[in-house]
């Protein structure tokens, strides 16, 4: 009798719990992810729209006679294009890319295109993820994306080295969208770990920009490389928010809403503390830039605001139940909204009439703030007991005997802590 009386009570509690969960999920918007972050400045966000246009240029067969280009053009001068690699050139080992020498901005840019739904080789890169992740520098990364990054470095090492040495004041930038963002981010890491292959290039000259980033590295790596890698996310984009393996996402492409809903329910039930302490869980890499342009319970797009931070906990952990979750992943929309955001930032600076000297002082202050925020994020990772947040053990950090050892001869410094000495990591392909 007592059991029968208890059943309605259990059902009521269960219904209330489900209602509370549904209410919280429906009220969760993209703005919640970055509400505590700082506002990005025009100086730091300036490369983003330009790099988006370079990525779009990879889709063109002939830049002298483009079939389609965004308003204002790609901003590329064909004579400054060093090389352009197609699927035939890469033999499916990596997505197509261009190498561009940007004299206007003193930048050497290697830009990758995103996933091509009609190319089996792109899916092969996504599916190549033995045991989930690959070991690298004390953390985990996506195996297929890492192999693609290694292939590109081997293929273009000599020409990159020549350019880096010929233009010692130029930065070296790797950028990509979606699938290409993962390759660009991991290529940045591999170059930093092997700077001797590019003439001992200074770490500060190497930059990575992941546009609509794939979650491709463990949390300790995402934070440790935040001084050189940046991720750009437009509003509700689903890819940076789901820890579902890339291969599962694109195998379920035709039922993506179902997969996202299932993943949303599953992640809600996992305590955040457990997520942080899972060394195999992958994250969007580096410093995050979040373009927010829609507000809850309001229709239409608003003037975009760009928030930025190097977060440790709350790093795009929750999927936003939005009809724009897939459209916000499109490189075309990201380029347009990034350009709008930058234009608003520049207009605000003009209204404030900031003198050139003050702008230079602001840039120095911004660099100092970013360095302090980066160190604070490293310390926060240690405080939260994120596995291997600083440096890996000299005896190794993983016990799986059936996993391949990934190594690449490196003489690069690691910036795990400002007080720790640099170490040499040996990584084997």
HELIX and SHEET records of a PDB file:
HELIX    1   1 UNK A    2  UNK A   27  1                                  26    
HELIX    2   2 UNK A   30  UNK A   33  1                                   4    
HELIX    3   3 UNK A   42  UNK A   57  1                                  16    
HELIX    4   4 UNK A   63  UNK A   65  5                                   3    
HELIX    5   5 UNK A   78  UNK A   80  5                                   3    
HELIX    6   6 UNK A   87  UNK A   90  1                                   4    
HELIX    7   7 UNK A  120  UNK A  127  1                                   8    
HELIX    8   8 UNK A  143  UNK A  166  1                                  24    
HELIX    9   9 UNK A  179  UNK A  193  1                                  15    
HELIX   10  10 UNK A  195  UNK A  198  5                                   4    
HELIX   11  11 UNK A  203  UNK A  205  5                                   3    
HELIX   12  12 UNK A  219  UNK A  224  1                                   6    
HELIX   13  13 UNK A  239  UNK A  241  5                                   3    
HELIX   14  14 UNK A  246  UNK A  251  1                                   6    
HELIX   15  15 UNK A  253  UNK A  255  5                                   3    
HELIX   16  16 UNK A  256  UNK A  268  1                                  13    
HELIX   17  17 UNK A  272  UNK A  276  1                                   5    
HELIX   18  18 UNK A  327  UNK A  329  5                                   3    
HELIX   19  19 UNK A  331  UNK A  352  1                                  22    
HELIX   20  20 UNK A  356  UNK A  383  1                                  28    
SHEET    1   A 9 UNK A  38  UNK A  39  0                                        
SHEET    2   A 9 UNK A 305  UNK A 309 -1                                        
SHEET    3   A 9 UNK A 287  UNK A 292 -1                                        
SHEET    4   A 9 UNK A 229  UNK A 234  1                                        
SHEET    5   A 9 UNK A 206  UNK A 211  1                                        
SHEET    6   A 9 UNK A 171  UNK A 177  1                                        
SHEET    7   A 9 UNK A 107  UNK A 112  1                                        
SHEET    8   A 9 UNK A  97  UNK A 102 -1                                        
SHEET    9   A 9 UNK A  81  UNK A  85 -1                                        
SHEET    1   B 2 UNK A 134  UNK A 136  0                                        
SHEET    2   B 2 UNK A 139  UNK A 141 -1                                        
SHEET    1   C 2 UNK A 217  UNK A 218  0                                        
SHEET    2   C 2 UNK A 282  UNK A 283 -1                                        
END                                                                             
